[in-house]
């Protein structure tokens, strides 16, 4: 699982053009990513998350990386609204979960 900090693209994620540019940057960074690796999106330090940015970025990400997108389950309700809107409009199911660092994951001790 690869953690992607959305704050890399700014704390005010607005505008279609900016969302498309951010997705282009994501694709470049993911070229060496294994085809089955999951992308975990961390929303820490995001102040504004607009539906247009969300549509351009996550709409395309779900096409490019189907079934491999996980949204941080601790996302606040205000930031979750654009995702819910895009999910409804595009018919995209988003998965919410917690980050698991598979490289550093320790076996459980029962």
Secondary structure, 3 states (H helix, E strand, C coil): CEEEEHHHHCCEECCHHHHHHHHHHHHHHCCCCCCCCCEEEECCCCCEECHHHHHHHHHHHHHHCCCCEEEECCCCHHHHHHHHHHHHHHCCCCEEECCCCCCCCCCCCC
